[in-house]
Amino acid sequence: MAGINIYHLYPEHLNLYGDRGNILALCRRAEWYGLPYTLVHVRPGEKIDFARCDLLFMGGGQDYEQRLVAGDLKRHRSELLAAIEQGMVILAVCGSYQLLGRYYTTGKGDSIPGLDILDLYTKSGHKRMIGNIVTQSRLWEPPRTLAGFENHAGRTYLGPSVKPLGKVVHGFGNNGEDKSEGAVYNNVIGTYLHGALLPKNPWLADHLLRKAVSYRRQQFLFKPLDDKIELNAHRSALRLTGSRRHKLRSSRV
Amino acid sequence: MEKDNRRSDLLSPKDSVNTGLNLKHLSGIWIGKLIMGASRLTGRGGTTLPGRAALRFSPGILAYLSRQLAQGSVLVTGTNGKTTTASLLTGILRQAGYQCLHNQSGSNMSWGVASALIGAGAWSGKLPGDIGIMEVDEGAFPAVVRELKPRGAVVTNIYRDQLDRFGEIDHVQKTILSGLDCLPPDSFQVLNADDPSLTDMRSDRPGRTWYYGLELELPPDLFRNTAQDIKSCPHCHDQLFYERIYFAHLGRYRCQKCNFRRPKPDVTLNKRFFTADGRTVIELRLQGKSLKLDYPLMGAYNLYNALAAATCATALGVPADLIGAALTKAAPSFGRMERFSMDGRTLIMALIKNPAGANEVLRTLIEKEGKIHLLVAINDKIADGTDISWLWDADFEQLKSIRERLAPVVVSGQRAWEMVLRLKYAGLDSAGITLEESPKQAILKALQLTPPGEILFIMPTYTAMFDLRRALNALGVAKPYWEGP
């Protein structure tokens, strides 16, 4: 078993919202499963080795850091696209999720081109959408819940060739209008959920690890882990998000 | 961001032009005082509601009250160190003979400032005291500046904190700058020279800027942690080069592309050493003098707080020897490594609210020798920050290095399960973690696990700290928080 290669894009720059927790969850769970892995930190200006990368994680950043990623990835867009068509796994959160789309329109009406990998676009909004969020995702059958925290001003609208990652149960989601949250295309997942997302939604972490293993054309038996604490953290997030206290609070945002 | 606007709506500047006795303000003060009396009867501090009600009734009340202070007021803002800096400064000014008004409970929204002034004032609306020292939340800073028209302002640092309220760090910086721009033309500002996000701020006011910074020759890894927020030059966005990093993004930096570099500080801290009997001695350079003194506050971040207070006192004209005398007598402020004792046990309360602050508390904790007992309490109310993702950016991994001498950790608060999960992914054995959501049960459990003669560290978020203090008060430990430490 050769294991998988996890690439973390800009660990020092794209780390706004507990993104480190997502990498921690992937690595720790791989360890607990006994799945060999290598974690590679990619820094600004460095190139992703697309021949080796199985799972790419891109976190949220502020405007400037976001532009850095955009510049670096644009130079290698065709390789990135080819890898995605082959089934390379990507998790992109918040700003990076927007970046994978076609374009972003600013408040002044300027349109900033994205990487044009996911069929979606984002418009800037006046009101930031902030608060705990719960969605129900059809990545699994029966659907499973995902719990996290969202904090974004951009409103994202999906085109026909991507599917939403989840349907909003509590919170705003992609745009606060159509109840969709995130986007899925092949093995690429974009989402506004941080908080950190993967530790308390371990099935999503496992989904990414499994997809990365099959992208590497390997066989690996995932023996169930003891996820009692993960489940409790997930349930307590669901409970709090559904509570009256939280609803009152989010209506005041 | 909408919330910030809402907050400043409470303080509209046009109401602040009236002078003299004003019935509306007087009624505002009475309303505030009545509510304060009522909330203290029920065991609450009355640091929020009285001010809120008074401001709602009489929006210009802050300006009205603060105008009575003969020596004006000084505001302290920034992400970390506000409470300790403001309390050190109050200590220094008291040493220098001033009568000070200070929002010591750390309630630092505009209504917290109003509550503090109303609490100190008489029913007649008269305010005793010469000078106000107010710590102010970064978001509330511009509005409070407009009302109080302070003589000076101190900005300690900008770290990642409560992004759910502020959006992004850039936004915090803009908010603080807009506050500095509103300072009266002749007032001074005191900035941390080691923080590039502060020294980048350009205000066009003529008032003087005072800088302070650390000039320690320490092994560079002593203060390092991973929670860095700023790594690129705020001017040209090139990688910022650090000759020395004290912690997070604070240090001696320069940009290799443009001319941006750390300004030369007016006040510096040049030495820190520990004596054989466990005292900490620091050496400050200020007012052309070198000042060596015993400094009782633990933790490296308290070096910056001493500097901030000493620099502001210098700007106010307090002589160096009085500054030194006051710093030597410093006591931990509210919830900042505050010590209590109970049945032979020592309790240390250390508020955590963002990765940089939490990392420094963890570092201080693991430096202690012997068995370590720990209680962590995480709430996600508005005053805590509703986004708890920062728990994943704080280095709880540090605890792994003391695993053998770490007693079972008690975890409490509304987000206790997330914290338990955090500790699991930090590498702690889940058998060594006990969950007690109720603050009272958590305190009892933690005390039961701590044998007499040993130390219990309590790391709560802001509102969790109030819950725990109430539980401690009920057990007969610690004074009610509105009376101060």
Interface residues (C-beta under 8 A of the other chain):
Chain A: E12 H13 N15 L16 Y17 G18 D19 R20 G21 L24 A25 R28 Q62 D63 Y64 K127 R128 I130 G131 N132 F149 N151 A153 H194 G195 A196 P199 K200 I229 E230 N232 A233 R235 S236 A237 L240 R249 R252 V253
Chain B: M1 E2 K3 R160 L163 D164 G167 E168 I169 D170 T226 Q228 K231 S232 H237 D380 I382 T386 D387 I388 S389 W390 L391 W392 D393 Q414 R415 A416 W417 E418 V420 L421 R422 K424 Y425 S430
